[in-house]
Amino acid sequence: MINSAQLDGIALVVGSGRGIGKEVALSLAEAGAKAVVFADMNEEWAKASSEESAKYASSKDYQTSVFVMNVEDAKSVEDMVSFVIERYGRLDYCVNAAGVDNGVHAPLADTDIENFDRVMSINARGNFLCVRAEAAAMRKQTPKTWTSRNGTRDIGRGVIINIASANSFAGLPGKGSYTISKHASMGITKMAGLDHSPDGIRVNAVCPTWVRTPMLEEELQKNPEVQGMISAAVPIKRAAECEEVSDVVAFLCSPAASYINGASLLIDAAITTTLRLF
Ligand SMILES: NC(=O)c1ccc[n+]([C@@H]2O[C@H](COP(=O)([O-])OP(=O)(O)OC[C@H]3O[C@@H](n4cnc5c(N)ncnc54)[C@H](O)[C@@H]3O)[C@@H](O)[C@H]2O)c1
């Protein structure tokens, strides 16, 4: 039987200083990754998360390092991938979690253009730059196989997971820039999954609704009405815990998910099945 605690490769988590990215990195370490690289623009947060990961890692030779970068800068993204390959020799699991919120909610006609550009530059272009560099490195490495009770199968050269959003599927009034950027992230996931399937690279997205992270705390300060939306609209009446996202990412990285590609998996407690959110 395969479970998501059967990872044995090298992981890179972009945006792992705090929040979902940090928890994903801890889950991958717990699931057996041999090394986890913590990439973030905030060095202090990335260092603290990297140190904490050693507490949970299950590989006896576990290694961890930090790379300070900015997803808005193509060279910084390429240097990050080169760093992983030079240090660890390959790149098996990449998770792209760096992202920013919309800021104050406003109807589309009142959207601040500078804010729109910033959100798109980080959440959409930044996601694209990461996937582009990661896939370019992965396609050069040798594919892996997995042996189970029914024989041996090819599980490919690597896995990329984008942290998209329930807003990749549906809008939220006043959250235009973010929703548009997260639709782009789903497009990147589909295209990269399609184009790089022949290279043995799987690219998927997880699409959570509200998750209890520092970003959500900041959003609640700017838009207090969001607390009411969570209680009224989420069928289980609460935001997700980070682990309820990070453990799904570990599954998607595992051999159990070797036929899942180009998919955007909702983690939304059925919120998007409703016709009206509030
Ligand atoms: N929290 C939620 O409710 C929620 C819901 C759905 C999707 N998401 C998505 O999950 C991802 C993570 O969100 P979070 O809530 O954990 O956020 P967060 O703000 O808690 O953490 C984001 C991390 O990304 C880093 N980062 C931000 N911009 C960066 C850049 N330009 N370059 C490098 N690193 C950068 C930050 O330093 C931070 O460590 C985002 O893409 C977000 O859109 C969050």
The ligand as an ORCA input file, in Angstrom:
! r2SCAN-3c Opt
* xyz 0 1
  N      -4.575     31.956      3.913
  C      -5.611     31.702      3.128
  O      -6.773     31.833      3.539
  C      -5.372     31.222      1.701
  C      -6.450     30.646      1.017
  C      -6.263     30.191     -0.280
  C      -5.029     30.313     -0.893
  N      -4.002     30.885     -0.215
  C      -2.719     31.016     -0.920
  O      -1.723     30.282     -0.245
  C      -0.454     30.915     -0.423
  C       0.178     31.163      0.941
  O      -0.693     31.993      1.684
  P      -0.506     32.223      3.252
  O      -1.833     32.528      3.798
  O       0.295     31.116      3.802
  O       0.348     33.577      3.210
  P       1.419     34.184      4.243
  O       1.454     35.644      3.994
  O       1.137     33.713      5.618
  O       2.799     33.520      3.741
  C       3.295     33.813      2.452
  C       4.797     33.568      2.410
  O       5.240     33.906      1.087
  C       6.355     34.798      1.181
  N       6.355     35.697      0.033
  C       5.440     36.668     -0.244
  N       5.796     37.326     -1.357
  C       6.959     36.763     -1.797
  C       7.815     37.026     -2.896
  N       7.564     38.023     -3.748
  N       8.904     36.246     -3.061
  C       9.198     35.267     -2.167
  N       8.435     34.994     -1.095
  C       7.329     35.732     -0.914
  C       6.168     35.550      2.501
  O       7.391     36.087      2.981
  C       5.570     34.466      3.393
  O       6.560     33.706      4.042
  C      -0.721     32.195     -1.209
  O      -0.459     31.975     -2.576
  C      -2.196     32.444     -0.974
  O      -2.782     33.168     -2.011
  C      -4.132     31.342      1.073
*
